[in-house]
Amino acid sequence: MLIRLRPHPPPSFQMRHVSTTVTFTAMAVTSRHSHEPSKIGKLKVPILKSPSHFGHCTNRLRRMYNEDNFSGSLLNIKDSEVFAFTIYDGHGGEQCSSYMAEALPGIIEDLDQLVEDKVKRDELFKKYAKNIGGYWKRWYKNREQHVENWGKQKIELKNFPADDLAVRVPLAYLDADYKFFGNEEKSGSTCTSALIETIYSKPGTFQPFFENYFFNRHTISKLSIAHVGDTRAILVDREGMAHPLTTDHHPLDPVEAQRLRRYAANFFMTDSFGEERFIALANTRAFGDVDYKDVGVTAEPDFSQYIIGDLAAILEFLTPEEIQKHTIGGLGGDESFIVLCSDGVTNVLTDQEVADIVLTNVNNRGQKLATPQWCAQEVIKFVEFVGGDDNATCLVIRLNGWGRWPTIDRTGELRQARLEDFNPRGER
């Protein structure tokens, strides 16, 4: 009998529960011409049960257990609503990925004191330096430079105020990582988060409810990506082109190699398959993995921000320089969708193949049938069919350009060849 261990927070940590629903307010029946919101006509929809706007699918494939996980939440950060979608790829057990899926959103939301109080921040950093040591002793000496570098990643716009996510999210990742150590677990997890905040919505727009979320027309949103490990974020633009928003944290990555060789040059090695590893790990950044924290395996994420949303609104409120610098590919908006996926998907499919599976399903079946939920399932079905053997998870997040892309399949012949060449019975 197999027993699935469930994570539990250490006694000193009270887990904060965040909203996992979205509220939609209808128009008041007595005020059809004045467009007044109804006081009783409110509908709360679970984010994970909104197939027309958010899709998710996970499969253990050929593994005994599924150590992947994911979450979808609506955070309240300084009176702003921020959607938080995150994917986790566990290793050495599911404890870390499950724990983070439950705890990380609440930690991000409830981090005001740590963000604003330098003394509190230094207390967290000192715990790493004192109780883990090694790499973190040197990191602690340069802690102010690290925090300053985080802050430089935030977007500065002429017509919109900046937020604190560039500092809040890395702090939350480190705080969550340290709290997980209290579970006395040895497992670990990679992670990619997409946080989306609407910063502009056209006044008086009713479509067909009063809340103007990021997936609606006439909105401008800020997309923040935080990333550790080799899960991946892919944004598909209005032309159907896939843009990777993350870089895998592998020993072969020049930035990671330079960061770690200063402290642990002797721990780089090559496995029997010819792949370079850092000690026994394929990833140089992750939650958990406490036995490797002292040599530099960190949960400090790469962080980046982008502007997404309605093209006409972006052209109106952003300068040409801001559009070129802060929108994906400098295209200025009308993005189609975001995909978050684990390496069980990206080890089998290219970014453009993942995008084209979604695009062609919508083109062939129509938007009513080929929802983001349907498309996420189709990605995992394709991975399974062509022989994927690792846990595979795919999240599809609809943006306001959904369904407006050209009818083109850039990787159709490649995918067809994969389907024809795969022999499920192996060698004859």
C-alpha positions as CSV (number, residue, x, y, z in Angstrom):
1,M,0.0,0.0,0.0
2,L,1.4,3.3,-1.1
3,I,1.1,6.2,1.4
4,R,1.3,9.8,0.0
5,L,2.9,12.0,2.6
6,R,1.3,15.4,2.9
7,P,3.2,18.5,3.9
8,H,2.6,20.3,7.2
9,P,3.9,23.7,8.3
10,P,6.3,23.8,11.2
11,P,4.8,24.7,14.6
12,S,6.1,28.2,14.5
13,F,4.5,29.1,11.2
14,Q,0.8,29.9,10.9
15,M,-0.1,29.3,7.2
16,R,-2.1,32.2,5.7
17,H,-4.9,31.2,3.4
18,V,-5.5,33.4,0.3
19,S,-8.4,33.8,-2.0
20,T,-8.7,31.2,-4.7
21,T,-11.8,32.6,-6.3
22,V,-12.6,35.5,-8.6
23,T,-15.7,37.8,-8.1
24,F,-17.8,39.0,-10.9
25,T,-20.5,41.7,-10.3
26,A,-23.5,42.0,-12.7
27,M,-25.4,45.1,-13.6
28,A,-28.3,46.1,-11.3
29,V,-31.6,45.0,-12.8
30,T,-33.3,48.4,-12.1
31,S,-30.4,50.4,-13.7
32,R,-29.9,49.1,-17.2
33,H,-29.1,52.5,-18.6
34,S,-27.0,53.8,-15.7
35,H,-24.7,50.8,-15.5
36,E,-24.8,50.5,-11.7
37,P,-23.3,47.4,-10.1
38,S,-25.8,45.0,-8.5
39,K,-25.5,44.7,-4.7
40,I,-26.6,41.1,-4.7
41,G,-25.7,39.9,-8.3
42,K,-22.2,38.7,-7.4
43,L,-20.7,35.4,-8.6
44,K,-17.6,33.9,-7.1
45,V,-15.8,31.5,-9.4
46,P,-12.9,29.2,-8.3
47,I,-9.8,30.1,-10.3
48,L,-8.9,26.4,-10.8
49,K,-12.5,25.7,-12.1
50,S,-12.6,28.4,-14.8
51,P,-11.8,26.4,-17.9
52,S,-12.6,29.2,-20.3
53,H,-9.9,31.4,-18.9
54,F,-7.4,29.1,-17.1
55,G,-6.4,25.6,-18.0
56,H,-4.3,23.1,-16.1
57,C,-3.4,19.4,-16.6
58,T,-0.8,17.2,-14.8
59,N,0.2,13.6,-15.3
60,R,2.7,11.3,-13.6
61,L,3.3,9.5,-17.0
62,R,5.9,6.8,-16.4
63,R,6.9,7.8,-12.9
64,M,5.4,6.0,-9.8
65,Y,4.5,9.3,-8.2
66,N,3.5,12.8,-9.5
67,E,5.8,15.3,-7.7
68,D,4.6,18.3,-9.8
69,N,2.1,20.8,-8.4
70,F,0.5,24.1,-9.2
71,S,-1.6,26.9,-7.7
72,G,-3.9,29.7,-8.8
73,S,-4.7,32.5,-6.4
74,L,-6.0,36.1,-6.2
75,L,-3.7,38.1,-3.9
76,N,-4.5,41.4,-2.2
77,I,-1.2,43.4,-2.1
78,K,-1.5,46.9,-0.8
79,D,-5.2,47.1,-1.9
80,S,-4.3,45.9,-5.4
81,E,-5.6,42.6,-6.8
82,V,-2.8,40.4,-8.2
83,F,-3.4,37.1,-9.9
84,A,-0.8,34.5,-9.0
85,F,-0.3,31.4,-11.1
86,T,2.6,29.1,-10.1
87,I,3.9,25.7,-11.2
88,Y,6.2,23.5,-9.1
89,D,8.3,20.5,-10.1
90,G,9.3,18.5,-7.1
91,H,12.2,16.1,-6.7
92,G,13.1,13.7,-4.0
93,G,9.5,13.5,-3.0
94,E,6.3,15.7,-3.3
95,Q,6.6,17.3,0.2
96,C,8.4,20.5,-1.0
97,S,6.2,21.1,-4.1
98,S,3.0,20.5,-2.2
99,Y,4.1,22.7,0.7
100,M,5.0,25.6,-1.6
101,A,1.7,25.3,-3.5
102,E,-0.1,25.8,-0.2
103,A,2.2,28.3,1.5
104,L,3.9,30.5,-1.0
105,P,0.9,32.6,-2.2
106,G,0.0,33.5,1.4
107,I,3.6,34.4,2.2
108,I,3.8,36.7,-0.9
109,E,0.6,38.4,0.2
110,D,1.5,38.8,3.8
111,L,5.0,40.2,3.5
112,D,4.5,43.9,4.0
113,Q,6.6,44.0,7.2
114,L,9.5,42.2,5.8
115,V,9.5,44.4,2.7
116,E,9.4,47.6,4.6
117,D,11.5,46.8,7.7
118,K,15.3,46.5,7.0
119,V,15.8,45.0,10.5
120,K,13.3,42.2,9.8
121,R,14.9,41.5,6.4
122,D,18.4,41.3,8.0
123,E,17.0,38.8,10.6
124,L,16.0,36.5,7.8
125,F,19.3,36.8,5.9
126,K,21.2,36.3,9.2
127,K,19.4,33.0,9.8
128,Y,20.7,31.7,6.4
129,A,24.2,32.9,7.2
130,K,24.2,31.5,10.8
131,N,22.3,28.3,10.4
132,I,23.3,27.2,6.9
133,G,26.6,29.0,6.4
134,G,29.0,28.5,3.5
135,Y,27.7,30.3,0.5
136,W,25.2,32.3,2.6
137,K,27.9,33.8,4.8
138,R,29.3,35.6,1.8
139,W,25.8,36.3,0.5
140,Y,25.0,38.0,3.8
141,K,28.0,40.3,3.6
142,N,26.6,41.7,0.3
143,R,22.9,41.6,1.3
144,E,22.3,45.2,0.7
145,Q,23.7,44.9,-2.8
146,H,21.4,41.9,-3.5
147,V,18.3,43.8,-2.3
148,E,19.3,46.8,-4.4
149,N,19.7,44.6,-7.5
150,W,16.3,43.1,-6.9
151,G,14.8,46.6,-6.9
152,K,16.4,47.4,-10.2
153,Q,14.2,44.8,-12.0
154,K,10.9,46.8,-11.4
155,I,9.3,48.6,-14.3
156,E,9.2,52.4,-14.1
157,L,6.5,54.0,-16.2
158,K,5.6,57.6,-16.7
159,N,1.8,57.3,-16.2
160,F,1.7,54.4,-13.6
161,P,3.2,54.0,-10.2
162,A,5.8,51.3,-9.5
163,D,5.1,48.3,-7.2
164,D,7.2,46.5,-4.7
165,L,7.0,43.0,-6.3
166,A,10.6,43.1,-7.4
167,V,11.7,43.0,-3.8
168,R,8.6,41.3,-2.3
169,V,8.7,38.2,-4.4
170,P,12.4,37.3,-3.9
171,L,12.0,37.9,-0.2
172,A,8.9,35.7,-0.2
173,Y,10.8,32.9,-2.0
174,L,13.6,33.0,0.5
175,D,11.2,33.3,3.5
176,A,9.1,30.3,2.2
177,D,12.3,28.3,1.6
178,Y,13.6,28.9,5.1
179,K,10.2,28.0,6.7
180,F,10.2,24.7,4.8
181,F,13.3,23.6,6.5
182,G,11.2,23.4,9.7
183,N,9.5,20.3,8.2
184,E,12.8,18.5,8.4
185,E,12.3,17.3,4.8
186,K,15.1,16.6,2.3
187,S,13.0,17.1,-0.9
188,G,13.2,20.1,-3.2
189,S,11.2,21.8,-5.9
190,T,11.7,24.1,-8.8
191,C,9.2,26.9,-9.4
192,T,7.9,29.5,-11.8
193,S,5.4,32.2,-10.9
194,A,3.4,34.5,-13.1
195,L,1.8,37.4,-11.2
196,I,-0.6,39.7,-13.2
197,E,-2.0,43.0,-11.9
198,T,-4.3,45.2,-13.9
199,I,-3.0,48.8,-13.8
200,Y,-5.5,50.4,-16.1
201,S,-9.1,49.7,-17.3
202,K,-11.2,51.9,-19.4
203,P,-13.6,53.8,-17.2
204,G,-17.3,52.8,-17.6
205,T,-16.5,49.7,-19.5
206,F,-18.9,46.9,-18.8
207,Q,-17.7,43.6,-20.3
208,P,-20.1,42.0,-19.3
209,F,-19.4,42.5,-15.6
210,F,-17.9,45.4,-13.6
211,E,-14.5,43.9,-12.7
212,N,-12.0,44.5,-15.4
213,Y,-9.4,41.7,-15.1
214,F,-6.3,41.2,-17.2
215,F,-8.0,38.9,-19.7
216,N,-10.5,41.7,-20.8
217,R,-10.2,44.2,-23.6
218,H,-9.5,47.8,-22.8
219,T,-7.1,46.9,-19.9
220,I,-3.3,47.2,-19.3
221,S,-1.6,44.8,-16.9
222,K,1.8,44.3,-15.4
223,L,3.2,40.7,-15.7
224,S,5.8,39.7,-13.2
225,I,7.8,36.4,-13.6
226,A,9.8,34.8,-10.8
227,H,11.7,31.7,-11.5
228,V,14.0,29.1,-9.9
229,G,15.1,25.8,-11.6
230,D,13.9,24.5,-15.0
231,T,10.1,25.0,-15.0
232,R,9.3,27.4,-17.7
233,A,7.2,30.4,-18.6
234,I,6.3,31.0,-22.3
235,L,4.3,33.9,-23.6
236,V,2.7,33.7,-27.0
237,D,2.3,37.0,-28.8
238,R,-0.5,38.1,-31.1
239,E,1.2,36.6,-34.1
240,G,1.4,33.2,-32.4
241,M,5.1,33.3,-31.8
242,A,6.4,31.8,-28.5
243,H,8.7,33.9,-26.3
244,P,10.5,32.1,-23.4
245,L,10.4,34.3,-20.3
246,T,12.7,32.1,-18.2
247,T,16.2,30.6,-18.5
248,D,16.8,27.2,-16.9
249,H,19.1,27.3,-13.9
250,H,21.4,24.4,-14.9
251,P,25.2,24.0,-14.3
252,L,25.8,24.7,-18.0
253,D,24.3,28.2,-17.8
254,P,27.2,30.7,-17.8
255,V,25.6,32.9,-15.2
256,E,25.0,30.1,-12.8
257,A,28.4,28.6,-13.4
258,Q,30.1,31.9,-12.6
259,R,27.9,32.4,-9.5
260,L,28.7,28.9,-8.1
261,R,32.3,28.3,-9.1
262,R,33.4,31.2,-6.8
263,Y,32.4,29.1,-3.9
264,A,32.1,25.4,-5.0
265,A,34.2,24.8,-8.2
266,N,34.9,21.2,-7.2
267,F,31.3,20.2,-7.1
268,F,30.7,20.4,-10.9
269,M,30.7,16.9,-12.4
270,T,29.4,15.0,-15.5
271,D,26.9,12.1,-15.1
272,S,26.9,8.8,-17.0
273,F,24.7,10.4,-19.7
274,G,27.3,13.2,-20.3
275,E,25.1,15.9,-18.7
276,E,26.8,18.3,-16.3
277,R,25.5,18.4,-12.8
278,F,26.1,20.4,-9.7
279,I,26.8,17.6,-7.1
280,A,23.8,15.3,-7.7
281,L,21.5,18.0,-8.9
282,A,20.4,19.0,-12.4
283,N,19.3,22.4,-11.1
284,T,21.4,25.0,-9.3
285,R,18.4,26.9,-7.8
286,A,15.4,25.3,-6.0
287,F,13.3,25.4,-2.9
288,G,14.3,22.8,-0.3
289,D,17.4,20.7,-1.0
290,V,18.7,21.7,2.4
291,D,21.8,19.5,2.2
292,Y,23.0,21.6,-0.7
293,K,22.1,25.1,0.5
294,D,25.5,25.8,2.0
295,V,27.2,25.3,-1.5
296,G,24.9,27.8,-3.2
297,V,21.7,26.0,-4.3
298,T,19.4,28.9,-3.6
299,A,15.7,29.8,-3.9
300,E,16.6,33.4,-4.8
301,P,14.6,33.8,-8.1
302,D,15.3,35.5,-11.3
303,F,12.7,38.2,-11.6
304,S,11.4,40.2,-14.6
305,Q,8.4,42.4,-15.4
306,Y,6.6,43.2,-18.6
307,I,3.6,45.2,-19.8
308,I,0.8,43.2,-21.4
309,G,-2.8,44.1,-22.5
310,D,-4.9,45.9,-25.0
311,L,-2.8,47.3,-27.9
312,A,-4.9,50.5,-28.3
313,A,-4.7,51.3,-24.6
314,I,-1.0,50.6,-24.5
315,L,-0.4,52.9,-27.5
316,E,-2.4,55.6,-25.7
317,F,-0.8,55.5,-22.3
318,L,2.8,54.3,-22.8
319,T,5.6,56.2,-24.6
320,P,7.2,54.6,-27.7
321,E,10.3,54.0,-25.6
322,E,8.3,52.2,-22.8
323,I,6.5,50.1,-25.4
324,Q,9.8,49.0,-27.0
325,K,11.5,48.3,-23.7
326,H,8.7,46.7,-21.6
327,T,6.4,44.8,-24.0
328,I,7.1,41.4,-25.3
329,G,9.2,41.8,-28.5
330,G,8.3,45.5,-28.5
331,L,4.9,44.6,-30.1
332,G,2.9,46.6,-27.7
333,G,0.1,44.2,-26.6
334,D,-2.8,42.0,-27.6
335,E,-0.8,39.0,-26.3
336,S,-2.5,35.6,-26.8
337,F,-1.7,33.5,-23.7
338,I,0.9,32.4,-21.2
339,V,2.0,28.8,-20.7
340,L,3.7,27.6,-17.5
341,C,5.1,24.0,-17.8
342,S,7.4,21.6,-16.1
343,D,10.5,20.1,-17.7
344,G,8.5,16.9,-18.4
345,V,6.9,19.0,-21.2
346,T,9.9,21.1,-22.4
347,N,12.3,18.1,-22.5
348,V,10.0,16.6,-25.2
349,L,8.6,19.7,-26.9
350,T,10.0,23.0,-28.1
351,D,8.4,26.2,-26.9
352,Q,6.9,26.8,-30.3
353,E,5.5,23.3,-30.4
354,V,3.7,23.9,-27.1
355,A,2.3,27.1,-28.4
356,D,1.2,25.6,-31.7
357,I,-0.7,22.8,-30.0
358,V,-2.8,25.4,-28.2
359,L,-3.2,27.6,-31.4
360,T,-4.2,24.8,-33.7
361,N,-6.7,23.3,-31.3
362,V,-8.5,26.7,-31.0
363,N,-8.2,27.2,-34.8
364,N,-9.6,23.8,-35.6
365,R,-12.3,23.3,-32.9
366,G,-13.3,26.9,-32.1
367,Q,-13.1,28.9,-28.9
368,K,-16.2,27.3,-27.3
369,L,-14.7,23.8,-27.4
370,A,-11.0,24.5,-27.3
371,T,-10.8,26.3,-24.0
372,P,-7.5,26.8,-22.1
373,Q,-8.5,23.8,-20.1
374,W,-8.9,21.7,-23.2
375,C,-5.6,23.0,-24.7
376,A,-3.6,22.2,-21.5
377,Q,-4.9,18.6,-21.6
378,E,-4.0,18.3,-25.3
379,V,-0.4,19.4,-24.6
380,I,0.0,16.7,-21.9
381,K,-1.7,14.1,-24.2
382,F,0.8,14.8,-26.9
383,V,3.8,14.5,-24.5
384,E,2.4,11.2,-23.3
385,F,1.8,9.9,-26.8
386,V,5.3,10.6,-28.1
387,G,6.9,8.9,-25.1
388,G,7.4,11.5,-22.4
389,D,8.6,9.7,-19.2
390,D,8.8,12.5,-16.6
391,N,6.0,14.1,-14.6
392,A,4.4,16.6,-17.0
393,T,2.3,19.6,-16.1
394,C,0.9,22.4,-18.2
395,L,-0.9,25.6,-17.3
396,V,-2.5,27.8,-20.0
397,I,-3.5,31.4,-19.0
398,R,-5.8,33.2,-21.4
399,L,-4.8,36.8,-22.2
400,N,-6.9,39.5,-24.0
401,G,-5.7,38.5,-27.5
402,W,-7.0,35.0,-27.1
403,G,-8.2,33.6,-30.5
404,R,-7.1,36.6,-32.5
405,W,-3.9,35.1,-33.9
406,P,-3.3,34.2,-37.5
407,T,-4.3,30.7,-38.8
408,I,-0.8,29.3,-39.1
409,D,0.9,26.2,-37.7
410,R,4.7,26.7,-37.6
411,T,5.6,23.2,-36.3
412,G,2.8,21.1,-37.7
413,E,5.0,19.0,-39.9
414,L,7.5,18.4,-37.1
415,R,4.8,17.2,-34.7
416,Q,3.3,15.0,-37.3
417,A,6.7,13.4,-37.9
418,R,7.0,12.8,-34.1
419,L,3.6,11.1,-34.1
420,E,4.5,8.8,-37.0
421,D,8.0,7.9,-35.8
422,F,7.2,7.0,-32.3
423,N,7.1,3.3,-31.6
424,P,5.3,2.7,-28.3
425,R,6.6,-0.9,-28.2
426,G,10.2,0.1,-28.3
427,E,12.8,-1.6,-30.4
428,R,11.8,-4.6,-32.4
